[in-house]
Amino acid sequence: MVCTSTRALALLGTSLLIAAACGKEEVASASASATATESDSGAATDTTDAATTDGSESDSGVDAAPTWHQQIAPIVAESCSGCHRDSGIAPFSLTTYEESAPWALLLADSVERGAMPPFLATDTPECQPRHGWIDDLRLSDEQAGLLRAWADAGAPEGDPATAAPLPQPPQLDLVDPDIRLTIPTPVTVSGNGDKFLCFSIDPGLDADAWVDGLQISAGNPKIVHHVLVYVDEDAQSADLIGPDGSYPCFGGPGVGNASLIGAWAPGMPAFNTPPDTAFRIPAGARIIMNMHYHPTGAEEVDDSSAVELRYHPSIPANLALLALIGNAHNSGAGLLPGPGDSGSPQFKIPAGAVDHTESMSIRLDDIPDLRVWSAGTHLHYVGTDMVAGIRRAAPQPGEPESECFVHTPNWNFNWQRAYVYDAPLAEAPVVRAGDEIVMRCTYNNSMSNPYVVQALAEQGLGAPVDVYLGEETLDEMCLGIFGVAINLADLF
């Protein structure tokens, strides 16, 4: 992934879309089922007197502990079962009492730590976006308290005859896709070197199409590091492909006049644009799937990575773009002086460094007014925290001179997504020519970072190495991902 030219944003038909994201969160340890609590003397005591089976007040007058069927199942169904279900991306199911009770303590702990549900955007003292988020998975303090009380009481089941109604789980898949494009041939990955391939696919469009929904699926999440999807407007990639439909590429489409319309990294759900807003795919264009594969040490095969598209029924009022801004490699690109720099700023995370920061301020010139409808962050395994916002050159009435777009203080490579503002497009923040996008990224390049340990082990290394800006797994990034819209009437 590379920094998008801001000049390209002004071009009609250029759809610079990225949806950062990445796979499944592994559970490090299981929680044993607790059916009794410990008394002060250390002996197990029955919790029946303290908690009636239906979650009501006990005979002693003390508030009863929450129970699965009455209070807990609705929380889990709404916030957890989208992933924690049979054939879901999570490693175990939480759809029944029998499945969930053994994990009661882990559920409570994970929610209190902010690790689950996996929604990394957080309001912090330095970042309070003006709008909330669509599909915000985070639990309220009251819900978290119920999970803790249920776990501490030994995970009582309650009475299934008086069970509370269950809400629908969150929708993670694209609704009503019109076309699915799959890589045409299998890819085998082995050894310890990353592999970069581009597949060129003909979507068969004889007229311009507009896309308001997109979802990318990794055929083998063990080895798919990320996927970038481009529109090859002039079909140049057809001349590059070999018999298997692919050609070698690195960090981009390998052809000119191609625009990014989608991306996948672990944890990315379906991506939907605001109402009457869509990305453009010209007639005759080809779709390029840029695949970055990361080896596990064993031989692995991907034969089913794919992208699904949903077409907008007509020309929309707004052109959607998704712009990648960041990854500044020097001061001219916007990299600011940081810890350890001597002379010109350098993007370098020293081996063993903890809480190392890299900061950027990137001025946007030659752009039309852009409505920001989503924001996201992208780092690799060394990253731990990222915050991104704007500093305005000439604030309009009612606009702050600076504001924060998104903060992910507990970064996790395995749970990436674009965060969409819960507000009408007309109320979304505006970016204008002369404004600066500012961001700060924090890294832990030591053995205290379990993701560093994992990445080093996969490369056969036992100690951290200096990390620089780059595409591969042991490189790093500092990249903001912004969904923006331009009113088509403003382009003519």
C-alpha angles and dihedrals in degrees: 000000000000138000111276118234107248091215089063091062090071095060117102110237095022108125110189099185128165130168107188117208150129143204140275129333110234118222110236097198139005127236116232117231112262115207098162136036127229119252122218088266091055095251121129114253128197113251096204094102092051096046127037116211095252098047095251128129113298125238089259091062093246116131108262122238116259116264134214100248096040106041114355105050093061091053093048093045093052100041108023113025095075086078103013099069138095108300090006124135093253118090095241140026127248101183099111137041092245091054096044106041095073089056097048097112093043090050092054093044094048093050093047091051091049091240093118139078088033102241109132101182107102137177108238135170090266097041126045109155114211092238135042124236133266112239092014103184098191118119124234121246088253092054092047089050091053091052091050093047091048092051094045090050092055098263099282114205102215125201116316089200090069098036118155116246114266122234121224116271118248115281108245099165128076111262117231101351114195100204139017120203117194129189105266099225137027121262122215118205124191140144120041104289124103116241126215119194135165122209118200114210130182111224090192098237116166092175135036113281132202120211123207098168135038138173130181121198125197111226092207111017090188091074107017105099096176141331127218120196120203136184108231097204096189096038090238092148091069087075093053103051124103127214091288093056095250140101132190115266138159128215095334146035097280092228136082126250093032123136128202114240104166149004140189133208127158114301098021113142126197115305120227127182124223118272115293090007124112147156119250127234113184122224113271094020122138127221118235119203108199106201123198110193123192117197124233096200092259127082110269133178132211114195104152114045107141147166125223122203131196116204124223109233096233144002104301128225092241134044111225122217131175110206128197111211124177138039089119107183099190143008092273090060093047105272110148127212112275144174113314095011116139115189113340119022114270130193099229130138107197120225109266095016117145121197092006113168135205118189132193138188113193120188117214114216133172095025133128120236108290128203109214109217100164139022135191143163133230129200134144131236098300092055121100107166139016134179127183134183146137138269110201123218094205113010115208121228109294094016122115118235088235134012139171120247102188142346126196103183094169098048116191120181090208094062112049128151144146111262111220120206116242095228139090114274090246089063096047120113116272127225118199137184110287095030120124127225108215126195141168125201126194126204140191109202096175137099088258086076106081092202090057089051090051095047092048092049091053088056094046092250127135103192136041121269130202109280125214138182111286151111104266127090095258091047122080141224140199104200133159118208116205129182107209136175135207122198105240090221089063091061096062 
